């Protein structure tokens, strides 16, 4: 059986670091850290698929602490918009499973 390729957003954060270490410890998956700047911001019709096909996407990238009380709504919208873009990109790229931590 071929190892699954798992993409992880937020891999440098607290949760992401632990998830990546746990997955690496199994030795059963190929891991790829996904930077959100790799995800196209507008046109999905011509969006480039990930460099390597992903079987599973673990989405942990999220701005958890508002940058300021005055920006709370903007931070929430940025998180939501980024997640929707990521999910559309994953669907376009043929990702079979998505794990979303909330």
Residue, then its C-alpha position, 0 to 999 in steps of 0.5 A: x500500500x502506498x503511503x498517503x500524502x497529507x498536507x498540513x496548514x498551520x504546521x508551524x503553530x502549536x497544534x500543527x507542530x504536534x500533529x506533524x510530529x505525531x504523523x512523522x512518528x508513524x512513518x506511514x505518511x508523506x507530509x507536506x506543509x501548505x503555506x496559505x500563500x500557495x492557495x490562489x486568492x480568486x480564480x479557481x478555474x485556472x488554479x494550480x494543483x498542489x505540487x504533489x497530489x494530496x490525499x488528505x488536508x489537515x487545516x490548522x492555520x487560523x489567526x487565533x488571537x485578534x490583532x486588536x479589539x478593533x480588528x476582531x471582525x476583520x480577523x474573523x472575516x480573514x480566517x473565514x475567507x482564507x478557509x473557504x479559499x482553501x476548501x475550494x482549492x482542495x476540492x479543485x485539486x481532488x483532495x479526498x479528505x479534509x480535517x478541520x480543527x475548530 
